[in-house]
């Protein structure tokens, strides 16, 4: 995103969706599901992920990727690898995504020749890069690193045309960084290359591409700035923001594609409808594997939970299919089976018989329950799935009643 003042560390949870990643899928997520993430200005800088859990509760959408920003220039504790932040994310079963920025945000200007691409490629920061490579390697888990994003803009020191930068110097700097990580054995680090959705000042994204051998994930950033900011495009649909950039990325290489920053302003249209359309259009982008929402009230109110209606628009569409026996003899067991599809994270299931809860079980691979039938008559079953905060995610009722019979009133066969 464009310059946001002197923010030192920004966090994003990648609206990340179904991820068939080049080497290894995001931890804990089925490879067939579109992954979700969002930016949150608190987590994991506080060594916790409470706001991420709250976001999941408000939207009922699993958060798979936690994304935050770290600059190269600032106070020592900020620019260093903060293992406690990584651990806070990994212990919740999520995957870290770090945007790695060669600049000092305290200066609040892109004119910082100390961080020119020529200096990065020329070795001025080799010791710092090697330190990061060593410490990320030692984590031993997949980490997604996004250096020098939005290079085709004009608001960061690594952008083309600033600080004597050029596309050739960008490619050289990128490859130099990756080569150091490889030489240090940091094979668990995946590199995310992420231009802005629009080229600025003749900086065509394709000219900055380091090559498929140096990029694990192709990504893009873009926003619907709304009617209050016509200078940034005004109100635009998801397709208007992303379709052209997506098509261009798809031609560059075979890697999975992520949207690493996205948000919609409320002014000028229906934000909730925009979110629903985003997920609908994303389903038709066969290479898209993750979406990262920028979840902060800043230039505009980008938050996913800005209103209850907007939060509800993030709720995954899920389908639960329930199969119950047509008949069962009193004294025997009736087995109810179900299947569920959609981007939801169920932690417990409740089985009801004629409106009365008869069993509660932890979610797992087994999706069937057997209940002993004690009286004759006809009964409907219902299965309901809940998340870790007891929010109801999905529910289905048997389409036909089960007939329970005794030896005396057995149905004709």
Residue, then its C-alpha position, 0 to 999 in steps of 0.5 A: x500500500x502507499x505510504x502510511x506515515x511512520x508506521x513501524x510494524x504493520x501486521x496482515x493476516x493473509x485473507x488468504x484462501x486455498x493454497x496449493x503452494x509451490x513446495x508446501x501448503x500452508x499449515x493446517x489448511x486443506x489444499x483445495x480451500x482458498x486461504x484468508x488473511x487480514x491486516x491487524x495493527x496489533x497482532x502479532x506485535x503484542x506476541x499474541x493473536x487475539x485480534x485475529x481470533x476476534x476477526x475469525x469470530x466476527x466473520x466466521x472465516x478461518x484466518x490461515x496466514x498472519x502477515x506483518x511488516x518489518x523494515x530494514x532501518x529503525x530501532x534494533x529491536x524492530x529490524x531484527x528477526x523477532x522469534x517471539x512473533x513467529x512463535x505466536x503465529x505458528x503455535x496457533x497453526x497459522x503461517x507467517x507472511x512477512x513484508x520485508x522493507x529496505x527503508x527507514x519508515x521514520x523518515x516518511x519519504x521514499x527518497x532514501x539513497x542509503x537503501x538504493x537497489x544498487x547498494x542492496x545488490x552490491x553487498x552493503x546489507x549482506x550481513x543483515x540479510x544473512x542474519x535473517x536467513x540464519x534465524x528464519x532457517x532455524x525456525x524450521x517451519x515454512x515462512x513466506x517472505x515478501x521483500x520490496x513489494x509494490x516496486x512498480x509504484x512511486x512511494x517506496x525507496x526501492x521503486x523504479x526511478x527513485x534513488x537511481x533505481x531501475x528494473x535491472x537493479x531491482x532484479x539484481x537486488x532480489x536475486x542477491x537476497x534469494x541467493x544469500x538465503x539459499x547459500x545459508x540453507x534457508x529452504x523453508x523460506x518462500x519468496x513472494x513477489x508482489x507488485x501493485x495492481x497498477x503501474x505508475x510512472x512507466x514502471x511496468x511490473x513485468x520488467x521487475x520480474x526476477x524469474x520463476x527460479x527466484x519467486x515461489x508465489x506471484x502476488x498483487x496489491x490493490x484497493x477499492x478506494x471509494x468515492x471519497x478518493x477519486x484520485x486513486x480510482x474512486x469506487x471500483x469493482x473487484x474485477x476492475x481492480x484485480x482482473x488485469x493484474x491477475x491476467x498479467x501475473x498468470x503469464x509470468x510463471x506457473x506459481x500460485x497467485x496471492x492477493x497480498x493486500x486488499x480492502x474496500x472503502x465504504x463510500x460510493x457503494x455497498x461494501x458488503x456486496x463488494x466483499x461477496x463479489x470478491x469471493x464470487x469472482x475469486x472462485x473463478x480465478x483458477x490460480x488464485x490461492x490466497x487473499x489478504x485483507x487490510x484490516x484497519x481503519x486508516x485512510x478509509x475504514x478498510x476493516x472487515x468488521x466495520x459493520x455487522x453486515x460487512x462482517x457477515x459478507x465474509x462468512x464462508x458459504x458452506x454446504x452440509x449434507x446429512x444422511x439418516x436411515x429411513x427406518x430403524x428398530x427400537x433398541x438398535x442404533x441409528x447412524x447419521x452421516x454427513x459431509x461438509x464443503x466450504x472454507x469453514x473451520x468446525x471444531x465441534x458437532x452437535x447431533x439433535x433428535x427431534x430438537x433435543x441434542x443427543x450427542x456433541x463431539x469434537x470435529x475430526x475426520x469421522x463425520x458420523x454418529x450412532x445413537x440408540x433409538x429407545x422409542x417408536x415413532x418418526x423423528x428428524x435429525x439435525x447436525x450443527x457445526x460450531x467454531x472454537x468460540x461456539x459460533x454456529x457455522x453450518x447446520x442441516x436437517x434430515x430431509x425425511x424422518x426416520x421411522x423407529x419401529x418395534x417388533x409389533x409395528x414393523x413396516x411392510x418391506 
